[in-house]
Amino acid sequence: MKIKIGKDRADQDLYRGMIRLHILHHASTQPVFGLWFIEELARHGYKLSPGTLYPLLHGLERRGYLRSTRERLGKTSRRVYRATALGRKVLVAARGKVSELFGELLEDE
Protein backbone atom coordinates (compact mmCIF):
# COMPACT_ATOMS: atom_id res chain seq x y z
CA MET A 1 0.00 0.00 0.00
CA LYS A 2 1.39 3.39 -1.00
CA ILE A 3 0.76 6.26 1.37
CA LYS A 4 1.13 9.68 -0.20
CA ILE A 5 2.11 12.22 2.40
CA GLY A 6 1.11 15.71 1.42
CA LYS A 7 -0.96 18.72 2.38
CA ASP A 8 -4.23 17.09 1.32
CA ARG A 9 -3.97 14.24 3.85
CA ALA A 10 -6.02 14.64 7.03
CA ASP A 11 -3.87 12.04 8.78
CA GLN A 12 -0.51 13.45 7.64
CA ASP A 13 0.64 14.20 11.20
CA LEU A 14 0.18 10.57 12.18
CA TYR A 15 2.43 9.35 9.37
CA ARG A 16 4.91 12.17 9.80
CA GLY A 17 5.57 11.00 13.35
CA MET A 18 6.40 7.53 12.07
CA ILE A 19 8.56 9.00 9.31
CA ARG A 20 10.48 11.13 11.83
CA LEU A 21 11.31 7.98 13.80
CA HIS A 22 12.34 6.24 10.59
CA ILE A 23 14.65 9.15 9.76
CA LEU A 24 16.21 9.13 13.24
CA HIS A 25 16.74 5.39 13.03
CA HIS A 26 18.69 5.56 9.77
CA ALA A 27 20.57 8.74 10.64
CA SER A 28 21.77 7.06 13.83
CA THR A 29 23.33 4.18 11.90
CA GLN A 30 24.88 6.00 8.93
CA PRO A 31 25.14 9.43 7.27
CA VAL A 32 22.14 9.91 4.99
CA PHE A 33 20.81 12.49 2.54
CA GLY A 34 17.42 13.64 1.26
CA LEU A 35 17.08 11.68 -1.98
CA TRP A 36 18.20 8.51 -0.20
CA PHE A 37 15.42 9.04 2.36
CA ILE A 38 12.82 9.55 -0.35
CA GLU A 39 13.86 6.25 -1.95
CA GLU A 40 14.11 4.41 1.39
CA LEU A 41 10.71 5.58 2.57
CA ALA A 42 9.21 4.62 -0.81
CA ARG A 43 10.38 1.05 -0.15
CA HIS A 44 8.11 1.16 2.91
CA GLY A 45 5.12 2.52 1.01
CA TYR A 46 5.51 6.24 1.75
CA LYS A 47 5.52 8.60 -1.20
CA LEU A 48 7.16 11.85 -0.17
CA SER A 49 8.15 14.83 -2.25
CA PRO A 50 11.24 16.88 -1.43
CA GLY A 51 8.82 19.64 -0.38
CA THR A 52 7.49 17.35 2.34
CA LEU A 53 10.72 15.62 3.38
CA TYR A 54 13.03 18.60 3.74
CA PRO A 55 10.85 20.48 6.25
CA LEU A 56 10.82 17.27 8.36
CA LEU A 57 14.62 17.06 8.19
CA HIS A 58 15.01 20.75 9.00
CA GLY A 59 12.61 20.43 11.94
CA LEU A 60 14.57 17.50 13.37
CA GLU A 61 17.74 19.54 12.96
CA ARG A 62 16.20 22.59 14.70
CA ARG A 63 15.21 20.37 17.64
CA GLY A 64 18.80 19.15 17.90
CA TYR A 65 18.07 15.55 16.84
CA LEU A 66 20.01 15.78 13.55
CA ARG A 67 23.09 17.66 12.43
CA SER A 68 23.81 18.29 8.78
CA THR A 69 26.94 19.10 6.84
CA ARG A 70 27.54 19.88 3.19
CA GLU A 71 29.54 17.27 1.33
CA ARG A 72 30.98 17.89 -2.10
CA LEU A 73 30.56 15.30 -4.84
CA GLY A 74 32.57 16.50 -7.80
CA LYS A 75 30.97 19.74 -8.95
CA THR A 76 27.84 19.30 -6.84
CA SER A 77 27.26 19.17 -3.13
CA ARG A 78 24.56 17.71 -0.94
CA ARG A 79 23.50 18.05 2.67
CA VAL A 80 24.22 14.93 4.71
CA TYR A 81 22.39 14.25 7.97
CA ARG A 82 23.57 12.41 11.06
CA ALA A 83 21.80 11.81 14.36
CA THR A 84 23.17 13.77 17.30
CA ALA A 85 23.67 12.35 20.79
CA LEU A 86 20.28 13.85 21.70
CA GLY A 87 18.69 12.26 18.61
CA ARG A 88 20.08 8.84 19.53
CA LYS A 89 18.87 9.26 23.12
CA VAL A 90 15.35 10.20 21.95
CA LEU A 91 15.36 7.25 19.55
CA VAL A 92 16.18 4.82 22.37
CA ALA A 93 13.25 6.17 24.41
CA ALA A 94 10.95 6.05 21.36
CA ARG A 95 11.82 2.39 20.66
CA GLY A 96 10.35 1.38 24.00
CA LYS A 97 7.20 3.40 23.45
CA VAL A 98 6.76 2.13 19.88
CA SER A 99 7.28 -1.47 20.98
CA GLU A 100 4.65 -1.10 23.68
CA LEU A 101 2.19 0.57 21.30
CA PHE A 102 2.67 -2.00 18.53
CA GLY A 103 2.17 -4.75 21.08
CA GLU A 104 -1.21 -3.27 21.94
CA LEU A 105 -2.14 -2.60 18.31
CA LEU A 106 -1.37 -6.17 17.29
CA GLU A 107 -2.76 -7.81 20.43
CA ASP A 108 -6.09 -8.76 18.86
CA GLU A 109 -4.65 -10.20 15.65
Residue, then its C-alpha position, 0 to 999 in steps of 0.5 A: m500500500k502506497i501512502k502519499i504524504g502531502k498537504d491534502r492528507a487529514d492524517q498526515d501528522l500521524y504518518r509524519g511522526m512515524i517518518r520522523l522515527h524512521i529518519l532518526h533510526h537511519a541517521s543514527t546508523q549511517p550518514v544519509f541524505g534527502l534523496w536517499f530518504i525519499e527512496e528508502l521511505a518509498r520502499h516502505g510505502y511512503k511517497l514523499s516529495p522533497g517539499t514534504l521531506y526537507p521540512l521534516l529534516h530541518g525540523l529535526e535539525r532545529r530540535g537538535y536531533l540531527r546535524s547536517t553538513r555539506e559534502r561535495l561530490g565533484k561539482t555538486s554538493r549535498r547536505v548529509y544528515r547524522a543523528t546527534a547524541l540527543g537524537r540517539k537518546v530520543l530514539v532509544a526512548a521512542r523504541g520502548k514506546v513504539s514497541e509497547l504501542f505496537g504490542e497493543l495494536l497487534e494484540d487482537e490479531 
